[in-house]
Amino acid sequence: MKELSLYETIFLLAVLHLPGNAYGLTIRSKISRRKVPYGTLYSFLDQLYRKSYVRKSLGAPTSERGGRSKVLYQVTPEGLAVLKESYRLQHSVARGLKEYLKVKA
């Protein structure tokens, strides 16, 4: 079973929540009230790409970006599968912790 780190999960969820519009700035805005450094952002996105959990594509060039294209990200079926598995694992751990600590939901 492949596992996701907490930050991989957060970045993958951000991409999932931005269908067709997941690029650096929108992902950064989605994941944090405090600003995540772009180096950290792209490091995690590259890590998810290397693991085949996201795919990259180029958007249309825009005049606001000086004719450059945005790099758009999309969750792959593999990414969705590992995210579901991560959710099941986290839910199981939370259930066990809830019982141990006698926390009410």
C-alpha positions as CSV (number, residue, x, y, z in Angstrom):
1,M,0.0,0.0,0.0
2,K,1.3,3.4,-0.9
3,E,0.9,6.1,1.7
4,L,0.7,9.9,1.4
5,S,2.2,12.3,3.8
6,L,0.0,14.9,5.4
7,Y,1.3,17.6,3.0
8,E,0.9,15.4,0.0
9,T,-2.7,14.8,1.0
10,I,-3.3,18.5,1.4
11,F,-1.8,19.4,-2.0
12,L,-3.6,16.6,-3.8
13,L,-6.9,17.6,-2.2
14,A,-6.3,21.2,-3.3
15,V,-5.8,20.1,-6.9
16,L,-8.9,17.9,-6.7
17,H,-11.0,20.9,-5.5
18,L,-9.8,23.0,-8.5
19,P,-10.9,21.1,-11.5
20,G,-9.6,22.7,-14.7
21,N,-8.1,25.6,-12.7
22,A,-5.4,24.1,-10.6
23,Y,-2.2,26.0,-11.1
24,G,0.4,27.5,-8.7
25,L,-1.5,30.6,-7.5
26,T,-4.9,28.9,-7.1
27,I,-3.5,25.9,-5.4
28,R,-1.5,28.1,-3.0
29,S,-4.6,30.1,-2.2
30,K,-6.6,27.0,-1.7
31,I,-4.3,25.2,0.8
32,S,-3.5,27.9,3.3
33,R,-4.5,31.1,5.0
34,R,-0.8,31.7,5.5
35,K,1.3,31.8,2.4
36,V,3.2,28.6,1.4
37,P,6.5,29.5,-0.3
38,Y,6.3,28.8,-4.0
39,G,9.4,26.6,-3.7
40,T,7.6,24.3,-1.3
41,L,4.5,24.3,-3.4
42,Y,6.3,23.3,-6.6
43,S,8.4,20.8,-4.8
44,F,5.3,18.9,-3.6
45,L,3.6,19.2,-7.0
46,D,6.7,17.8,-8.7
47,Q,6.8,15.0,-6.1
48,L,3.1,14.2,-6.8
49,Y,3.8,14.3,-10.6
50,R,6.8,11.9,-10.3
51,K,4.5,9.5,-8.4
52,S,1.9,9.8,-11.2
53,Y,-0.7,11.2,-8.8
54,V,-1.1,14.3,-10.8
55,R,-0.6,15.2,-14.5
56,K,0.5,18.5,-15.9
57,S,-0.7,20.3,-19.0
58,L,-0.1,23.8,-20.4
59,G,-3.0,26.2,-20.5
60,A,-3.4,28.8,-23.2
61,P,-0.8,31.6,-23.2
62,T,-2.2,34.8,-21.6
63,S,-1.2,38.5,-22.0
64,E,-1.2,38.9,-18.2
65,R,1.6,36.4,-18.1
66,G,3.6,38.0,-20.9
67,G,2.4,35.3,-23.4
68,R,3.4,32.5,-21.1
69,S,1.2,29.5,-20.4
70,K,0.0,28.4,-16.9
71,V,1.0,24.8,-15.9
72,L,-2.3,23.2,-14.9
73,Y,-2.5,20.1,-12.7
74,Q,-5.1,17.4,-12.6
75,V,-5.5,14.4,-10.2
76,T,-4.9,11.1,-12.0
77,P,-6.9,7.9,-11.3
78,E,-3.8,6.7,-9.4
79,G,-3.9,9.9,-7.3
80,L,-7.5,9.5,-6.5
81,A,-7.0,5.8,-5.5
82,V,-4.1,6.7,-3.1
83,L,-6.2,9.6,-1.7
84,K,-9.1,7.3,-1.0
85,E,-6.7,4.8,0.7
86,S,-5.2,7.6,2.7
87,Y,-8.6,8.7,3.8
88,R,-9.5,5.1,4.9
89,L,-6.3,4.9,6.9
90,Q,-6.7,8.3,8.5
91,H,-10.4,7.5,9.3
92,S,-9.4,4.2,10.9
93,V,-6.7,5.9,13.0
94,A,-9.1,8.7,14.1
95,R,-11.7,6.1,15.1
96,G,-9.1,4.3,17.3
97,L,-7.9,7.5,18.8
98,K,-11.5,8.7,19.5
99,E,-12.2,5.5,21.4
100,Y,-8.9,5.6,23.3
101,L,-9.3,9.3,24.3
102,K,-13.1,9.0,24.8
103,V,-13.7,12.0,22.6
104,K,-17.2,12.8,21.5
105,A,-17.6,13.7,17.8
